[in-house]
Amino acid sequence: MRIEFLHSAREDFPWAKPQLRIGSAADNDLVLSATQAAPRHLRIEQDRRGWVLQVLPSATRVYVNARPVRERALLRPGDMLSVGDCRMLLRDDTSPEQREVAAVPVQARCTAALRALAGTLSGRVLPIGTGLDLGPYGRCPLELPQGEMASLKLGWQDDGLVLETTQASTTYPLRVNGVPVQRVVLQAGDQLSLGPHRFVLDAPGMEAEPAIAPPEPPAQPLPEDAAGPRGEVWWLIVTAAVLALGIALVLWIRF
């Protein structure tokens, strides 16, 4: 994980451990000013679901993508975290342009869609189909502040879903998982952001198949199983007990 401080001269903050503590106290992993955060403001932990944010007691409200979080929230790369007037962009360590591309079966393309999380299209699900254009000349306009204009295009090329900028904005770059890109092959779960607009790629057919655990090896036979049926063992025990009882009776009668 890497944290980028927007509209600030502060350098990016890389973090690879399973827990990140943020606050104004000096013993935090990421220290903010006392005017921005409480001494111990929040904690981000990594588990099987991903990054989980927990707002600590006595801390002021935290915002994720401009929405208030009172206790917990599940984070993803590309989310904007606001603490006081400090805005932090969570992003992947490496660019999505450097990922390995996996072929997508043709029958899985019909399930791919963009789910709008923020912006004027918020709440809508946009099926991609054979292709999708976003912007002033597409079927879904992207309104940007200060009259800025941008256009995006999604299409299937070489068995992958390609996102590219056909008209770039000088102020609001296209980001995938928080990283600025021009052209990239998308994967299921990627978060796209352009100014106030946010989308998540929902594509169940593009997700990797879960790993299948190999079958357990057959249990090795026990020594007593190799010696013979279990019934023979019990007969030996009973026979030995009868012989012992008979010897004891003979000795008792003689004496």
C-alpha positions as CSV (number, residue, x, y, z in Angstrom):
1,M,0.0,0.0,0.0
2,R,1.1,3.5,-0.7
3,I,-0.5,6.7,0.6
4,E,-0.4,9.8,-1.6
5,F,-1.0,13.2,0.0
6,L,-3.0,15.3,-2.5
7,H,-2.5,19.0,-2.7
8,S,0.5,18.7,-0.4
9,A,4.3,18.7,-0.8
10,R,4.5,15.7,1.6
11,E,6.2,12.7,0.0
12,D,4.3,9.4,-0.5
13,F,4.1,7.1,2.4
14,P,4.8,3.4,1.6
15,W,3.6,0.7,4.0
16,A,3.8,-3.1,3.8
17,K,3.0,-4.3,7.3
18,P,-0.4,-5.8,8.3
19,Q,-1.4,-2.8,10.5
20,L,-1.1,1.0,10.1
21,R,-1.7,3.4,13.0
22,I,-2.6,7.0,12.1
23,G,-2.8,9.9,14.5
24,S,-1.0,13.0,15.9
25,A,0.9,11.2,18.7
26,A,4.6,10.5,18.0
27,D,4.2,6.7,18.4
28,N,1.9,6.3,15.4
29,D,3.2,4.8,12.2
30,L,1.9,7.8,10.2
31,V,1.9,11.0,12.2
32,L,-0.4,13.9,11.3
33,S,-0.6,17.4,12.8
34,A,-2.6,17.9,16.0
35,T,-4.9,20.2,14.1
36,Q,-5.8,17.4,11.7
37,A,-6.1,14.3,13.9
38,A,-6.5,13.0,17.5
39,P,-3.5,11.5,19.2
40,R,-4.7,8.1,18.1
41,H,-7.2,8.6,15.4
42,L,-7.6,5.5,13.3
43,R,-6.1,2.1,12.4
44,I,-6.0,0.2,9.1
45,E,-5.6,-3.6,9.3
46,Q,-5.2,-6.1,6.5
47,D,-7.1,-9.4,6.7
48,R,-8.6,-11.9,4.2
49,R,-11.1,-9.2,3.0
50,G,-8.5,-6.6,2.3
51,W,-7.8,-3.3,4.2
52,V,-10.2,-2.6,7.1
53,L,-10.4,0.9,8.6
54,Q,-11.3,1.3,12.3
55,V,-12.0,4.7,13.8
56,L,-10.7,4.8,17.3
57,P,-12.6,6.2,20.4
58,S,-12.4,9.9,20.9
59,A,-11.5,10.5,17.3
60,T,-13.4,12.9,15.1
61,R,-15.3,11.6,12.1
62,V,-13.3,10.1,9.2
63,Y,-14.4,10.4,5.6
64,V,-13.9,7.8,2.8
65,N,-14.7,9.1,-0.6
66,A,-16.5,12.0,1.0
67,R,-18.8,9.7,3.0
68,P,-18.6,9.7,6.8
69,V,-17.3,6.6,8.6
70,R,-18.2,6.3,12.3
71,E,-16.7,3.0,13.2
72,R,-15.5,0.7,10.4
73,A,-15.1,0.6,6.7
74,L,-13.7,-1.7,4.1
75,L,-11.1,0.1,1.9
76,R,-9.9,-0.6,-1.6
77,P,-7.0,0.8,-3.7
78,G,-8.1,4.2,-5.1
79,D,-10.2,5.3,-2.1
80,M,-9.8,8.8,-0.8
81,L,-9.3,9.1,3.0
82,S,-10.0,12.4,4.7
83,V,-8.9,13.2,8.3
84,G,-9.5,16.9,9.1
85,D,-8.2,18.8,6.2
86,C,-5.7,16.1,5.3
87,R,-6.6,14.1,2.1
88,M,-4.9,10.8,1.6
89,L,-5.2,8.7,-1.6
90,L,-4.7,4.9,-1.1
91,R,-3.0,3.4,-4.0
92,D,-1.3,0.2,-5.2
93,D,2.5,0.1,-4.9
94,T,2.9,-0.8,-8.6
95,S,1.1,0.5,-11.7
96,P,-1.8,-1.7,-13.0
97,E,-0.1,-1.2,-16.4
98,Q,2.6,-3.6,-15.2
99,R,0.3,-6.5,-14.3
100,E,0.2,-9.8,-16.2
101,V,-2.8,-10.0,-18.5
102,A,-5.1,-13.1,-18.2
103,A,-7.3,-14.0,-21.2
104,V,-11.1,-13.5,-20.5
105,P,-13.4,-16.2,-22.0
106,V,-15.9,-14.8,-24.5
107,Q,-18.8,-16.1,-22.6
108,A,-17.7,-14.1,-19.5
109,R,-17.8,-10.7,-21.2
110,C,-21.6,-10.3,-20.9
111,T,-21.3,-10.0,-17.1
112,A,-18.8,-7.1,-17.1
113,A,-20.3,-3.8,-15.9
114,L,-19.2,-0.5,-14.3
115,R,-20.9,0.3,-11.0
116,A,-20.8,4.0,-10.3
117,L,-20.0,4.9,-6.7
118,A,-19.7,8.6,-6.9
119,G,-20.5,11.5,-9.3
120,T,-23.5,12.3,-11.4
121,L,-23.9,8.7,-12.4
122,S,-23.8,7.4,-8.8
123,G,-26.0,4.4,-8.2
124,R,-26.1,3.3,-11.8
125,V,-24.8,0.1,-13.3
126,L,-23.4,0.5,-16.8
127,P,-23.1,-2.8,-18.8
128,I,-20.0,-2.8,-21.0
129,G,-21.3,-5.2,-23.6
130,T,-19.1,-4.9,-26.7
131,G,-17.8,-1.6,-25.6
132,L,-18.6,1.6,-23.6
133,D,-17.8,5.2,-24.2
134,L,-17.9,7.7,-21.3
135,G,-17.7,11.5,-21.8
136,P,-19.4,14.3,-23.8
137,Y,-19.5,12.2,-27.0
138,G,-20.5,8.9,-25.3
139,R,-23.8,7.6,-24.0
140,C,-22.8,8.5,-20.4
141,P,-21.5,12.1,-19.9
142,L,-18.8,12.8,-17.4
143,E,-19.2,16.3,-15.9
144,L,-16.1,17.8,-14.4
145,P,-15.6,21.0,-12.4
146,Q,-14.4,24.2,-14.0
147,G,-15.8,23.1,-17.4
148,E,-13.1,20.5,-17.8
149,M,-13.8,17.7,-20.4
150,A,-12.5,14.1,-20.6
151,S,-13.5,11.0,-22.5
152,L,-12.9,7.3,-21.7
153,K,-13.3,4.2,-23.8
154,L,-13.7,0.6,-22.8
155,G,-13.4,-2.2,-25.3
156,W,-12.4,-5.8,-25.7
157,Q,-9.0,-6.3,-27.3
158,D,-6.8,-9.5,-27.4
159,D,-9.1,-11.3,-24.9
160,G,-8.8,-8.4,-22.3
161,L,-10.9,-5.4,-21.3
162,V,-8.9,-2.3,-22.2
163,L,-9.5,1.2,-20.7
164,E,-8.0,4.2,-22.4
165,T,-8.3,7.9,-22.4
166,T,-9.5,9.4,-25.7
167,Q,-9.6,12.9,-24.4
168,A,-7.5,13.8,-21.3
169,S,-8.3,16.5,-18.7
170,T,-5.4,18.8,-17.7
171,T,-6.6,18.9,-14.1
172,Y,-8.2,15.5,-13.4
173,P,-6.2,12.5,-14.5
174,L,-7.7,9.1,-15.0
175,R,-6.7,6.8,-12.1
176,V,-7.0,3.0,-11.7
177,N,-6.6,1.8,-8.1
178,G,-5.2,5.3,-7.3
179,V,-2.4,5.2,-10.0
180,P,-2.6,7.6,-13.0
181,V,-2.9,5.7,-16.3
182,Q,-3.5,6.4,-20.0
183,R,-4.2,2.9,-21.2
184,V,-4.5,-0.3,-19.1
185,V,-6.1,-3.8,-19.2
186,L,-8.6,-4.0,-16.4
187,Q,-9.2,-6.7,-13.8
188,A,-12.3,-7.5,-11.8
189,G,-12.6,-5.2,-8.8
190,D,-10.5,-2.4,-10.2
191,Q,-11.6,1.1,-9.1
192,L,-11.6,3.9,-11.7
193,S,-11.6,7.5,-10.7
194,L,-11.8,10.7,-12.7
195,G,-12.4,13.9,-10.7
196,P,-15.5,13.4,-8.7
197,H,-16.5,10.2,-10.6
198,R,-15.7,6.7,-9.2
199,F,-16.5,3.3,-10.7
200,V,-15.8,-0.3,-9.7
201,L,-15.5,-3.0,-12.4
202,D,-17.9,-5.8,-11.5
203,A,-17.0,-8.8,-13.7
204,P,-17.7,-12.2,-12.0
205,G,-16.6,-14.0,-15.1
206,M,-13.2,-12.4,-15.1
207,E,-12.3,-13.4,-11.5
208,A,-9.7,-16.1,-11.1
209,E,-11.0,-19.5,-10.1
210,P,-10.4,-20.5,-6.5
211,A,-7.5,-22.8,-6.0
212,I,-8.6,-26.4,-5.5
213,A,-6.8,-28.2,-2.6
214,P,-5.2,-31.5,-3.7
215,P,-6.9,-34.6,-2.3
216,E,-5.5,-35.9,1.0
217,P,-3.3,-39.1,0.7
218,P,-4.9,-42.3,1.9
219,A,-4.3,-43.2,5.5
220,Q,-1.5,-45.7,6.1
221,P,-2.7,-49.0,7.6
222,L,-1.9,-49.5,11.3
223,P,0.3,-52.4,12.4
224,E,-2.6,-54.3,14.0
225,D,-4.6,-54.0,10.8
226,A,-1.7,-55.7,8.9
227,A,-1.5,-58.5,11.5
228,G,-5.0,-59.7,10.7
229,P,-8.7,-59.0,11.3
230,R,-9.5,-57.2,14.5
231,G,-11.7,-60.3,15.6
232,E,-8.6,-62.4,15.9
233,V,-7.0,-60.0,18.3
234,W,-10.0,-60.2,20.6
235,W,-10.0,-64.0,20.5
236,L,-6.4,-64.1,21.6
237,I,-7.1,-61.8,24.5
238,V,-10.1,-63.9,25.6
239,T,-8.1,-67.2,25.2
240,A,-5.2,-65.8,27.3
241,A,-7.7,-64.7,30.0
242,V,-9.3,-68.2,30.2
243,L,-5.9,-69.9,30.4
244,A,-4.8,-67.6,33.2
245,L,-8.1,-68.3,35.1
246,G,-7.6,-72.0,34.7
247,I,-4.1,-72.0,36.0
248,A,-5.2,-69.9,39.0
249,L,-7.9,-72.5,39.8
250,V,-5.5,-75.5,39.6
251,L,-3.1,-73.8,41.9
252,W,-5.8,-72.9,44.4
253,I,-7.2,-76.4,44.5
254,R,-3.7,-78.0,45.1
255,F,-3.0,-75.6,48.0
